[in-house]
Each structure stands twice: as structure tokens, then as C-alpha cells.
Amino acid sequence: MKNIYIVFDKLHSNEAGGLVSAYSSFIQLLKDDYTIKVISVIDSNITEYDLFSDCEIINISKHDFFPKMEVISDSIKYFNLFSLLKELFKLFCYFCYIPISRTKMRKLFSPDDIIIVSSPAAAMFMSSKNRFILEIHTKFEYFWGTNKLGRLQSKLMSKPYVTVFRTKADMKKGNQFFNSTYSYNFIDKKIFNNTVSIGDEKRKHKIIYMGRFGKEKNLPKMIECAKQLKKQVPNFTLDMYGNGILVNDIRRLIEENDLNENVHLCGFCNDKNIFDDYSLLWMTSNFEGMSMTIIEAKAKGVPTISTNWGDGVFEVIYDKTDGFVENTVEGIVNRTVELFNDKDELISISNNALANFEEFSKENAYRRWKEILNNYEGGIN
């Protein structure tokens, strides 16, 4: 079988967010057709990985110098000089390693190998001699818009053969400048049990958030939504699953707004059946690519109320049919109250969400990826 190499700048733990989960699903999708190997340019301290148990993991560098931009930002904010200098040194090493990595990458692959690079950050470490597929897991504007870090990464990266976006909307934007296509995130329904509890009492007035506690998720806005919802639905519950640098900040906001009885920090959860205990998924993100969480919620008939985090939101949420797109705190709260007060409408929206899950099925993803890979291999010959 031919090799597929998946390249990360650094392979993170499964608690890091949807990216690792997406590639775990991708590996399961294609492992019978290809030998799949995972490359971490920066030492990940990982040689065996439960989610990538079928794959060899190759660390290019023997050192971990991955910089954490949020730590740099917080170190400046709180005048933590030692932490700031430590992360700036890592950042310096990170960029200095680019030419070293490019030399190693040029020698690593054979002409028949298929190379999939997980982000422009990882593509910076690829040689211009490498022919590769670039994946974008956030919206187009992050790398080709006003975000300074994203623009820097896209300018420094080696040029890909084709760029794969998560949505058709972003693909159309990309095609104005370079060869682009798309492939939706997908979920294998086998990871779920057969229970779907739409309309059950156990779901009443219960909301879930699942994702990283990062700045792009705009979770302070979610806490403000909870604060306003409590005025109209005092007995609601918002359970927040995930880890991240902002956990303590969100904990503080929960306490300051007297929401301890309503809003709970539940830590990381890998059991996707947990969605079956909730009526709604809330998302308040500033930007996303194609949210895995919304798709996972659909598999259990849980509709989403989300901010407009990019044009792709309307490809995963059919507004007012299987979920809602609301940008303001008032809009999110009012829509939640409306659904809590109208059980028939909530059941109807939930059934629509369940029905529309099939668009993001494993079978559709397999057909799409085989088409992308066949086109890629055809371009070699």
C-alpha cells in the first residue's frame, strides 16, 4: 500500500481540541487503503497515541520548543517577565528550525508518498521540493485576512499542490488565489450508541458546550448569555466540557455572576454519547472552520444555537430549520427561551438536526477524499 504522511508542526494530546479528533477519524477512514504515518516536526513527547494507535509517529526534532501565543499574551498582560522570556525563546527557536526542517523534509519522502499537511503553521516546515496537500481547519480569513499571525504563517509556508478547506464557502474564496477544494468534517456513527432521547425529561432546560477554552471561542459571551438566561429560566443548566488556558478565567466569571448552581465546568470528555443528555448546544465562537461539535450534536438530535463564526456556519446549520444562527447575547437567550417554552418546536428542530447528520457521514467523506487523493496522484503521473 502507498504511504500517507500527516504532518503537524506539533502533535498535541487528544484534549487539545477537534483537530486531533478530525485526524483520528481520517485515519480510520483510509487505513484499509493506505499505510498512514504521523509526523510531528517539533518533539511531541508522544511515540504511542491511543487515537492514532494504528500509526507510526515520527518526531523530526528531539526538542520541544513549541511557543504558546496565549501564554505570551498573558505574560505581557500580567507582567510575568520570566514566562515571557521563556516563550519568546521558544518562538525564536521555532522560526530558526524552519530551514533545518525543510532540509530534513526534502530527504524524508519518496516520490510515491502522499503528504497531507495539517495547517500553514506545519507547511512552513515543508521543503519547496515536497508536493503536498494543505488542509485548513479554520475559516479562510484567519490565514488570508487581517490576523497577523495567520498571515505570517501563510506567507512563510511552502506552496501546496492543493488546499483543502472545510467548507464550500471557503473553497470559493481560496479558488480566487490558488488551487482549492473542500471536504466536510465527518463523524463515524459507530462511535455513538443507538439511544436518541429527543423530548425526554432528562434533557429539559439543559445546555451543553463542548470544546477548547481558547480565546477564539469567546466563552465570556457564553457566560453573559447564561447570566441573562437565568433571569427568565432560573433552573437551567449549562455544562461546559473541555480544557484550555482560559478555564480559570471562566471559573472566575461564573463565580462573579452567581452562576455556580447553573453553570458547571466538567473537564475534558471523550464520550460523545453525553450529548444525549442535553436539549441544546451553545457556541459563541468568533471563528471556526467546520465545527465537529455541531456535527456530533446532530448525531444525537441536539440542535445548535451559534454565533456567525464564518460563512461555513450556514453549511452545517440550516438556520431556523435544524438550528439557529444568532450573533447577539439577546438573540441567543431569546431563542433559547423560545425553545424551552415550546416543546413541540424543540422536538421538531431536534428531529431535523438528527436527519441532517447524514450529510456529514463517513460514507460521504470517504467518497470525497478518494476523489481528492485520486486527483492528487493523477497530477503526479
C-alpha positions as CSV (number, residue, x, y, z in Angstrom):
1,M,0.0,0.0,0.0
2,K,1.1,3.6,-0.6
3,N,2.1,5.8,2.3
4,I,0.1,8.8,3.6
5,Y,2.1,11.1,5.9
6,I,0.1,13.5,8.0
7,V,2.3,16.4,9.1
8,F,1.8,18.5,12.3
9,D,4.0,21.3,13.5
10,K,3.4,19.7,16.9
11,L,1.2,16.7,17.6
12,H,-0.9,17.6,20.7
13,S,-2.8,15.4,23.1
14,N,-6.4,14.4,22.4
15,E,-7.6,17.1,24.8
16,A,-6.3,19.9,22.6
17,G,-9.4,20.1,20.5
18,G,-11.1,19.0,17.3
19,L,-8.0,18.9,15.1
20,V,-6.7,15.7,16.6
21,S,-10.1,14.1,16.7
22,A,-10.6,15.0,13.0
23,Y,-7.4,13.3,12.0
24,S,-8.2,10.3,14.2
25,S,-11.4,9.9,12.2
26,F,-9.5,10.5,8.9
27,I,-7.0,7.7,9.7
28,Q,-9.9,5.2,10.4
29,L,-11.5,6.3,7.2
30,L,-8.5,5.4,5.0
31,K,-6.4,2.9,6.9
32,D,-7.5,0.0,4.8
33,D,-6.4,1.7,1.6
34,Y,-3.1,3.3,2.7
35,T,-0.3,2.9,5.3
36,I,-0.7,6.1,7.4
37,K,2.1,7.7,9.3
38,V,2.1,10.8,11.5
39,I,4.9,13.4,11.6
40,S,5.4,15.9,14.4
41,V,8.0,18.4,13.4
42,I,8.5,19.6,17.0
43,D,9.0,16.8,19.5
44,S,5.6,15.9,20.8
45,N,6.9,13.6,23.6
46,I,4.5,11.1,22.0
47,T,5.6,7.8,20.5
48,E,2.3,5.9,21.1
49,Y,-1.1,7.5,20.9
50,D,-4.5,5.9,21.6
51,L,-6.2,7.9,18.9
52,F,-3.5,7.1,16.4
53,S,-2.9,3.5,17.6
54,D,-2.6,2.2,14.0
55,C,0.1,4.7,13.0
56,E,3.8,5.1,13.4
57,I,4.6,8.5,14.9
58,I,7.8,10.3,13.7
59,N,9.2,13.2,15.7
60,I,11.6,15.3,13.4
61,S,13.1,17.4,16.2
62,K,14.3,15.9,19.5
63,H,13.3,19.1,21.3
64,D,10.0,20.7,22.3
65,F,10.2,24.4,21.5
66,F,6.5,24.9,20.6
67,P,5.6,28.5,21.6
68,K,2.2,29.2,23.2
69,M,0.9,32.6,22.0
70,E,-1.7,32.8,24.6
71,V,1.0,32.5,27.3
72,I,3.0,35.3,25.7
73,S,-0.1,37.5,25.7
74,D,-1.0,36.8,29.3
75,S,2.7,37.2,30.4
76,I,2.6,40.7,28.9
77,K,-0.8,41.4,30.5
78,Y,0.3,40.3,34.0
79,F,4.0,41.4,33.7
80,N,5.4,37.9,34.1
81,L,8.8,38.5,32.7
82,F,10.2,35.0,33.3
83,S,7.3,33.4,31.5
84,L,7.5,35.9,28.7
85,L,11.2,35.4,28.1
86,K,10.8,31.6,28.1
87,E,8.1,31.7,25.5
88,L,9.9,34.2,23.3
89,F,13.0,32.0,23.3
90,K,10.8,29.1,22.2
91,L,9.3,31.3,19.4
92,F,12.9,32.2,18.3
93,C,13.8,28.5,18.1
94,Y,10.5,27.7,16.3
95,F,11.3,30.0,13.4
96,C,15.0,29.2,13.4
97,Y,14.1,25.5,12.9
98,I,12.3,26.1,9.6
99,P,15.4,25.8,7.3
100,I,16.6,22.8,9.3
101,S,13.3,21.1,8.9
102,R,13.0,21.9,5.2
103,T,16.3,20.1,4.6
104,K,15.1,17.0,6.5
105,M,11.7,17.0,4.8
106,R,13.3,17.1,1.4
107,K,15.0,13.8,2.1
108,L,12.3,12.1,4.1
109,F,9.7,11.2,1.4
110,S,9.7,9.0,-1.7
111,P,8.0,10.3,-4.9
112,D,5.0,8.0,-4.4
113,D,4.3,9.2,-0.9
114,I,1.1,11.2,-0.3
115,I,1.8,14.1,2.1
116,I,-1.1,15.9,3.9
117,V,-0.1,18.9,6.0
118,S,-2.4,19.9,8.8
119,S,-2.0,23.7,8.7
120,P,0.0,26.6,7.2
121,A,2.0,26.5,10.5
122,A,3.1,23.0,9.7
123,A,3.6,23.9,6.0
124,M,6.3,26.4,7.0
125,F,8.5,23.4,7.8
126,M,8.0,21.7,4.4
127,S,10.5,21.9,1.6
128,S,9.5,23.6,-1.6
129,K,10.5,20.3,-3.2
130,N,7.7,18.5,-1.3
131,R,4.5,18.1,-3.2
132,F,1.7,18.1,-0.6
133,I,-2.0,18.7,0.2
134,L,-2.6,21.5,2.7
135,E,-5.6,21.4,5.0
136,I,-7.3,24.4,6.5
137,H,-9.3,23.7,9.7
138,T,-10.4,27.3,10.4
139,K,-12.1,29.9,8.2
140,F,-10.3,31.4,5.2
141,E,-9.9,34.8,6.7
142,Y,-7.7,33.6,9.6
143,F,-4.7,33.0,7.2
144,W,-5.6,35.3,4.3
145,G,-7.3,38.2,6.2
146,T,-6.3,40.5,9.0
147,N,-5.0,38.1,11.6
148,K,-1.3,38.9,11.8
149,L,-0.1,35.5,12.9
150,G,-2.2,33.7,10.4
151,R,-1.0,35.9,7.5
152,L,2.6,35.4,8.6
153,Q,2.3,31.7,8.5
154,S,0.6,31.7,5.1
155,K,3.4,33.9,3.7
156,L,6.2,31.7,5.1
157,M,4.8,28.3,4.1
158,S,5.9,26.3,1.1
159,K,3.4,26.3,-1.7
160,P,0.9,23.3,-1.7
161,Y,-0.3,21.4,-4.6
162,V,-3.9,21.9,-3.5
163,T,-5.5,23.4,-0.4
164,V,-8.5,21.6,1.2
165,F,-10.9,23.8,3.1
166,R,-13.7,22.6,5.5
167,T,-16.5,24.4,3.6
168,K,-17.6,25.2,0.1
169,A,-17.7,28.9,1.0
170,D,-14.0,29.0,2.0
171,M,-13.1,26.9,-1.1
172,K,-14.7,29.5,-3.4
173,K,-12.6,32.3,-1.6
174,G,-9.5,30.2,-2.0
175,N,-10.0,29.5,-5.6
176,Q,-9.6,33.2,-6.4
177,F,-5.9,32.9,-5.5
178,F,-4.8,29.2,-5.6
179,N,-5.9,25.7,-6.3
180,S,-8.6,24.8,-3.7
181,T,-11.2,22.2,-2.9
182,Y,-13.2,21.2,0.2
183,S,-14.0,18.2,2.3
184,Y,-16.5,18.4,5.2
185,N,-15.6,17.2,8.7
186,F,-17.4,13.9,9.3
187,I,-18.3,11.6,12.1
188,D,-18.5,7.8,12.1
189,K,-21.9,7.0,13.6
190,K,-20.4,3.8,15.1
191,I,-18.9,5.9,18.0
192,F,-22.4,6.5,19.2
193,N,-24.9,4.2,20.9
194,N,-28.4,3.8,19.4
195,T,-30.1,5.9,22.0
196,V,-31.7,9.2,20.9
197,S,-33.6,10.9,23.7
198,I,-35.4,13.7,21.9
199,G,-38.2,15.1,24.0
200,D,-37.1,13.2,27.2
201,E,-37.5,14.8,30.6
202,K,-33.8,14.3,31.3
203,R,-33.0,16.9,28.6
204,K,-35.2,19.6,30.0
205,H,-33.6,23.1,30.2
206,K,-30.1,21.5,29.8
207,I,-27.5,23.1,27.5
208,I,-24.1,21.8,26.6
209,Y,-20.8,23.4,25.4
210,M,-18.0,21.1,24.3
211,G,-14.7,22.5,23.0
212,R,-11.4,24.1,24.0
213,F,-11.3,27.0,26.4
214,G,-9.5,29.3,24.0
215,K,-9.9,33.0,23.2
216,E,-11.4,32.3,19.7
217,K,-14.4,30.5,21.4
218,N,-15.4,33.8,23.1
219,L,-16.7,32.0,26.2
220,P,-17.1,35.2,28.3
221,K,-20.0,35.9,25.9
222,M,-21.5,32.5,26.7
223,I,-21.3,33.3,30.4
224,E,-23.1,36.5,29.7
225,C,-25.8,34.5,27.9
226,A,-26.1,32.3,30.9
227,K,-26.4,35.3,33.2
228,Q,-29.3,36.7,31.1
229,L,-31.0,33.4,30.7
230,K,-31.1,32.8,34.4
231,K,-33.5,35.8,34.7
232,Q,-36.1,34.0,32.6
233,V,-35.3,30.3,33.3
234,P,-33.8,30.1,36.8
235,N,-33.5,26.3,36.7
236,F,-31.5,25.9,33.5
237,T,-28.2,24.0,33.4
238,L,-25.1,24.8,31.2
239,D,-22.5,22.1,31.4
240,M,-19.1,23.1,29.8
241,Y,-16.8,20.3,28.7
242,G,-13.2,20.9,27.7
243,N,-9.8,22.2,28.8
244,G,-7.7,25.2,27.9
245,I,-5.8,28.2,29.1
246,L,-9.0,30.2,29.9
247,V,-10.6,27.7,32.3
248,N,-9.7,29.7,35.4
249,D,-10.9,32.9,33.8
250,I,-14.3,31.3,33.0
251,R,-14.5,29.8,36.6
252,R,-14.0,33.3,37.9
253,L,-16.7,34.7,35.7
254,I,-19.1,32.0,36.9
255,E,-18.5,32.9,40.5
256,E,-18.7,36.7,39.9
257,N,-22.1,36.3,38.2
258,D,-23.5,34.0,40.8
259,L,-23.9,31.1,38.3
260,N,-22.4,28.3,40.3
261,E,-25.7,26.4,40.6
262,N,-26.4,26.7,36.8
263,V,-23.0,26.6,35.0
264,H,-20.7,23.7,35.6
265,L,-17.1,23.1,34.4
266,C,-17.0,19.4,33.6
267,G,-13.4,19.0,32.2
268,F,-12.5,17.0,29.2
269,C,-14.9,14.4,27.9
270,N,-14.3,11.9,25.1
271,D,-17.7,10.2,25.4
272,K,-19.8,11.7,22.5
273,N,-23.0,10.0,23.9
274,I,-23.1,12.7,26.5
275,F,-24.9,14.9,24.0
276,D,-28.0,12.7,24.6
277,D,-28.5,14.4,28.0
278,Y,-29.0,17.9,26.6
279,S,-31.6,19.9,24.7
280,L,-29.3,22.4,23.1
281,L,-25.6,23.1,22.1
282,W,-24.4,26.7,22.5
283,M,-21.5,28.1,20.5
284,T,-20.2,31.7,20.8
285,S,-17.1,31.4,18.7
286,N,-15.5,34.3,16.8
287,F,-14.2,31.9,14.1
288,E,-14.3,28.2,13.2
289,G,-13.6,26.1,10.1
290,M,-16.4,23.4,10.3
291,S,-17.3,22.6,13.8
292,M,-17.0,18.9,14.7
293,T,-19.1,19.6,17.8
294,I,-22.1,20.7,15.9
295,I,-21.9,17.6,13.8
296,E,-21.5,15.4,16.9
297,A,-24.6,17.1,18.4
298,K,-26.6,16.4,15.3
299,A,-25.9,12.7,15.6
300,K,-27.9,12.8,18.9
301,G,-30.6,15.1,17.7
302,V,-29.3,18.1,19.6
303,P,-29.7,21.4,17.7
304,T,-27.2,24.3,18.0
305,I,-27.6,28.0,18.7
306,S,-24.4,29.5,17.4
307,T,-22.9,32.8,16.5
308,N,-22.0,33.5,12.9
309,W,-18.3,32.4,13.0
310,G,-17.9,32.4,9.2
311,D,-19.8,31.7,6.0
312,G,-19.5,28.0,6.6
313,V,-21.8,28.1,9.6
314,F,-24.7,28.0,7.1
315,E,-23.4,24.8,5.7
316,V,-23.6,23.0,9.0
317,I,-26.6,24.8,10.4
318,Y,-29.7,25.3,8.3
319,D,-30.9,28.4,10.1
320,K,-34.3,28.1,11.7
321,T,-34.6,24.5,10.4
322,D,-32.1,22.4,12.4
323,G,-30.6,25.1,14.5
324,F,-30.2,28.8,14.8
325,V,-27.5,31.5,14.0
326,E,-27.7,34.4,16.4
327,N,-24.9,36.9,16.9
328,T,-26.1,38.8,20.0
329,V,-26.5,37.8,23.6
330,E,-30.1,38.8,23.4
331,G,-30.7,36.7,20.3
332,I,-29.1,33.6,21.8
333,V,-31.1,34.0,25.0
334,N,-34.4,34.8,23.4
335,R,-34.1,31.8,21.0
336,T,-33.2,29.5,23.9
337,V,-36.2,30.7,26.0
338,E,-38.5,30.2,22.9
339,L,-37.4,26.6,22.5
340,F,-37.6,25.8,26.2
341,N,-41.2,27.2,26.3
342,D,-42.3,25.4,23.1
343,K,-41.6,21.7,23.4
344,D,-43.1,20.8,20.1
345,E,-40.9,23.3,18.3
346,L,-37.8,22.0,20.1
347,I,-38.7,18.4,19.2
348,S,-39.2,19.4,15.5
349,I,-35.9,21.2,15.4
350,S,-34.2,18.3,17.1
351,N,-35.5,15.8,14.7
352,N,-34.3,17.9,11.8
353,A,-30.9,18.1,13.3
354,L,-30.8,14.3,13.6
355,A,-32.0,13.9,10.0
356,N,-29.4,16.2,8.6
357,F,-26.5,14.4,10.2
358,E,-26.2,12.1,7.3
359,E,-24.7,14.9,5.1
360,F,-21.6,14.6,7.3
361,S,-21.4,10.8,7.3
362,K,-18.3,8.6,7.0
363,E,-19.5,7.3,3.6
364,N,-19.8,10.7,2.1
365,A,-16.4,11.7,3.4
366,Y,-14.8,8.5,2.0
367,R,-16.0,9.3,-1.5
368,R,-14.9,12.9,-1.2
369,W,-11.4,12.0,0.0
370,K,-10.9,9.3,-2.6
371,E,-11.7,11.9,-5.3
372,I,-9.2,14.4,-3.8
373,L,-6.4,11.7,-3.5
374,N,-7.0,10.3,-7.0
375,N,-6.7,13.8,-8.4
376,Y,-3.5,14.4,-6.4
377,E,-2.0,11.1,-7.6
378,G,-3.1,11.8,-11.2
379,G,-1.2,15.0,-11.1
380,I,2.0,13.1,-10.3
381,N,1.8,10.9,-13.4
